[in-house]
């Protein structure tokens, strides 16, 4: 068995060292002067926002000068986090005030999914480059608006699908495209996780008043008006259609993105079924889903299963399996392995590449974004690319919600002959918010 001879840590260190050298190379790098520090504002300082703030210590040519959140407690944590590596960001509770700043070069949006599109569009229209967490919009229509705005404004937009900046993902996709496993006709994608471990056991708490220091009306924003409920707040938002899309799109988008990268954006139809079979809590997104996509010259399946220890495809609790005529490639964030079809009886990979637990694809993805801000080249995951990945998950959820297979006209981004499904391509916005 051959193994990867160059560690990811070496790759990452080389990338960051090169970036540091480039930042001092001279003004030919782009619109920003090479010696100018990139000034960044962060909207949304929960778990993902704080993770981005922590990673900024790796980029000596950039600084966080502003942060925004509707929750004083989260702003306090983010402020302490930024202070730990010498940053002193100004605090805001209204993202519009942050975007209005003339001294910002870029905005990171790491808020709840229902608060992605409106600030993203406003930031681009205000002349800011944008790092936008996945999925880029809360609906397919929002994704289209974001992608169109990025094209019209000419802003550099990086979507937070950081796997595209990971060395082992890059290597695996190159091997698939080179035909190493032959013609790929089937791709399996899966999340086999006990999501009660992820959501902190939402339970069924009663409605209540919001915590002190929270601007709850601003947190709701364009979402329907309702009383505060702790199950829906902070990380819990993930599991409610009003604010997100559950595991299928909000996490499955990482897997769909790799498939689209390796195989192309050719979804023609999808049939999905499932339900809330295990977790009897407040959520309204499913804990179990099976979806099958017709992609023209290959099929893709996605499985979301609630498991309490069972692991799929050789102890992989999430991942992808590309099945080709000459072999199979299995991959997740822990690494990948390849099997020759001719050696099926051996049940051993002929190539294996592992990932160190402390390697950071987020750092590399941030670095790619900052470098593209200077060069004005397209980043690893531009808005159009991020939109294609999110579309897969949202189509699966639309099929699940209407209870039948749906056809997809990718050119016009419509669901022909199905008015009920078509209505789910967009959503209503609570006044005064609109897109």
N, C-alpha and C positions, 0 to 999 in steps of 0.2 A: 504494500500500500504506500503510495506517495503522499506526502503532506506538504502543506504550505511552508516554504522556507523563509519567507519574510513576514515577520510578525506585524499584526495590525498596529501595535504600539509604535513600531519603527515607521510604518507608513504615516501614521498620524503625526508623529514628531517631525518627520520630514516635511509634511504638508504645512504645518504651523511655522516651522523654521523658514521655509521658502516664503510664506506669506509675510513674515516679519521683515525679511530682506526686501521684498517687493514694496512694502509700505514706505521704505526709505529710498526708493530707486529714482524718484524724479517725477515731475508733474505729467509725464506722458501717459500715466496710468488711466486717466479718464477725467470726468468732470470734477471730481474731488482732487485737490492737490495731494500728491503722494505723502506729504508730511502732515496733512490735515487729519486730525482724529475724527472718525465718524461718530456723530452724535445721535444717540438712539433714545426713543421713548418706548415704554412697554405698557400696553393696555391689557389688564388682566394679570393679577399677581398671585393667583392660586398656585396649585402644584406645578403645572407646566410653566407658568410664567416665572415662578421662582427658580425652576430648573434652568431656564434660559439665562436668568440673571446670574446664577452661579457660574455658568459656563463662560460668561464674558471675561472672567479673569484670564482666560487663555488668549485673548485678543488685545494686544498692546496698542493697536491702532484704532481702537473704538472705545466708547464710554457710554454708560447709561446716565442720561441727564434728567429723565422724567419718568415717573411711574404713575399709573392710574388704576384705581379699583373702587368699587362702590362700598367696600367693607374696610373700615379703619383697621381692624385686626389684621387683615391680609396686607394692608399697606405697611403696618408696623413691622411685620415679619420680613417683607421685601426690603424695607429700608435697612433693617439690621443686616440682611444678607448682602446688600450692595455696600454697606459701610465696611463690611469685613474685608473687602479688597479695594477700599479707598474711594469708592464712588459716593457722591452725595446728591442723589436725585431729588428734584422737586416733585411734590406729591399733588395729585389731582383726584377728584371723584367724578368729574365729568370729562369723558374722553375728548369732547370737542375742544376743550381748553388746551389739552395737550397737543392736539393736531394743529391748532392755531399758531403754535410757536414757530417763529421764523428761523430759529437756529437749529431745528431738528433736520437731520438728513434722512432718517429712516424711522419707521414705526414697526414694532413687533406687536401683533395682535394674538394674544394667548387667552382670550376670554371664552365664555361659554359659546357653543356653536351658534346659537340664535343671535349672538352679538358679534358675528364675524363680518357679515356682508356690509352693513351700513358704515361702520368705522373704516372698513377697508376701502370702500369707494371714496369716502370723504378724504382719507389720507392720500390716496393717489391723486385725487383732484386738487389737493393742496400742494402737490409737487413732492410728496414724500415717497421714497422707495419703501417696499413693504415686505416683511416676513410675516406670513399668515399661517397660523396653525391649521392642521387638517381637522375635519374636511373643510375645504375652503368656503363652502356655503352651507346653509341649513336646508336648501332645496336645490334641485337641478337648475331652476330659474336663477337663483342667487349665484350659482357657480358661473352661469353664462354671463350675467351682468359683471361679475368680477373680472372674468377673462376679457370681456370686451373693453372694460374700462382700462385694464392694464395695457391693452393694445393701443387704445386711443391716446392715452396719456404718455406712453413711452416709458413708464416707470419700471424699474427692476423689481420683480415680484418673485419671491421664493415661497413655495408652499411647504409646510412642515412635514413632508414625507421624507424624513432624514435617511431612510434606508438607501436611497439612491446615491448618497455620499459615502456609504459603507464599502470598504474594499472587497469584502467577500461577496456582497451582492453584485458589485460591478463585475467581478471575476466570473461569477455564476452566469450572469446574463450574457456576457461575452461568449462563454462556452455554448450556451443554448443557441445563440444566433449563429455561431460558427458551425452548427450542425453536429456537435459532438455526440449528442444523444439521438441524432436522426430527426425525422419529421415528428414534431410534437402534435399529438392529436387530442390529448386529454390533460387537463390541469386540475388538480385538487387543491383547494384552499380550506383552512380550518382554524377555528379557535375552540379548543377543548379545555375550557377553564371553569373552575368553580367561581362564578362571578359574585357569590356572596362574600368571598374573600376580598374581591376588588372594591365592592361598593360599601363595605363596612356595615353590611346588614341593614338595609334601609328601614325595614320594619314598616309599620303602619301608624306613625305618630299622628296625633291630632293637629289641625291647624292652630297657629299661635301667632303672637306678635313677632316681628323680625328681631334679631339681636340688636343691642345698642350699637350705634355707629354704622349701621347698614342703611344705605339708600335703596330700599326694596323696590320702589317704583322704577328707579333707573335700572336695577338689576333685571326686572321684568322687561323693560323696554318695549320692543314690538310684540312680545308674547302676550297671550290672553291674560286679562286681569283676573287674579284670584288671590285669596288670602295666602299669607306666608305658610309654608310647611317645611320643616327641617329635612324631610326626605328628598325634597326637590332642590335643595340648596347646595351650593358648592359642588363637590364631586357627584352628588346624587343627581344633578341635572342631566347627566349622561344617559339616564335610563327613562327619560320622558320625551315624548314626541314634541311637546311644546318648545323644548330647548335643545334637543339633540336627536340622536337616531339609534341609541343603544350600541351594542357591540357590532352589529352588522356593517354599519357605515363608519361609525366613529373610530373603530379599531380595524375592522376588515378592510378599510380603505388602504392601509399599508400593504396588505396582501394583493388587493386588486391592482394597485399601482405597479407592483413588480410584474404581474402577468401582462398588463398593458405594455410595459417597457419591453419585455421579452418577446411578446407575441403580436402586439398591435391592437389598436382600438377598433374592434370590429364587432361589438355586441349587436345582435339582431333581435333577440328575444330572451325572456327570462321567466321561469316558473318557480315560485317560492312558496313554501308552506312551513308551518310551525306554530308556536304559541307560547304562552306562559304556563309551562307544565310543572315547574319545580318550585320556583321562588314566589311564595304567597305574600308578597309585600306590596308596596304602593306603586311600583313601576307599571308603565303601560307599554313598554317595548318588550319584545319576546326574549325569553331565555333559551329558546330552541328554534333553530331555523335550518332548513335545507333548501338551497337554491341551485338551479341548473341554468346556465347561460349557453345559448347557441351563438357562437362567435364565428360562424361561416365555415372556416376550415379547421376548427377545433372546438371542443366543448370545455367549459369551466364549471366546476361545482364549488359551492361554498357551504361549509357546515359550521353552525354554531351549536355546541352542545354543552349543557351544564354537567360537569363531571366532578366527582369527589375523589380523584386520584387516578382515574383511567387516562392513559396517554396514547395518542394515535401515532402510527407510522414510526415505530422504533423509539418510543419515549419522547416524541415531539408534541408538546401541548399546544403548539400553534405552528403554522408553517404552510409550505407549498410543496407539491409534488408534481413535477413535469414528467409526463410519460411519453417517451419517444420510441421510434421504431428500432433504435439501436441501444437504448438504455433509459435509465431513470435518474433524475436529479431531485433530491430532497433538500430543502433549505428552510432555515428560520434564523432568528437573531443569534442563535448559538453557533451557527456555521452551516456548512453544507457537505453533502456526500453524493457521489455518483456511482451508479451500478451499471455494468455491462449486461445487456440482455443475454449474451452468450454465456455469462457466468452466473446465471440466476441461481443455480444449485448451491453455489458457495455462500450466498447471502452475506457477502462482504463487499464493501465499496472498493473500487479501484483508485478513487481519489477522495480525500477528506480534508476539509479546512475548518479549523476551529477558531472561535473568537474568545479573546480574553474578557473576563467579566468587567474589567474597568475601562475598556475601550469605549469611546464616546462618538457615535455617529452624529449626535447633535452638534458637538464641537466642529466637526468637519463640515456639516451642513451650514452652520453659521458662517464658517470661514469662507465657504464657496459664495455665500450671499454677499459678504463684505467685499470680497475680491471682485465680484461682478458689479458691485456698486461703483468701483473704481474703473473697471475696464469697459463697462456698459455692455458686456456680453450677457447672453441669457444664462440664468443659473441652472442648476441640475433639475429643479422642478419648477418650471414657470407656471403661470396661472392656467394656461390651456391644458397643460399636462395634469395638473392637480384636479382640474374640472373633470377630465376623462376618468380619473380614478374614482372620484366621488360619485360620478354618475352610476357606476356599476352597483354600488351599495344602495343608492337611493332607488334605482330600478327594482332591485330585489325587494326592498321594503314596500314599494308601491304594489308589486305583485302580491306580497304577503297581505297587505291591508285590503286589497280588493278581492282576494281569494281566487285568483285565476292567473293564467299565463298572460303576459303582455308582449306586444310587438314594439320594437324601438326603431324609429326612423332617425338614425344618427345625424344625417345631413341637416334635417330641419329641427332636430331635437323635439320630436313629437311622438305621441303614442296614438297611432291612427285608429280611428273607429272606436275609441273607448273614452267617452267624456268623463266617466267617474275617475278613471286612472289619470287622465289628463289634468284634472283639478289638483292632483297631488304633486304636480310638477312645480307648483308654487304654493303660497300661503297668504293668509290675510295678515295685515300689520295693524297693531293697535295704535290708534292716534296718540300723539302727533307724528309717529315714526312712519317712514315710507322708504322705499328703495326705487 
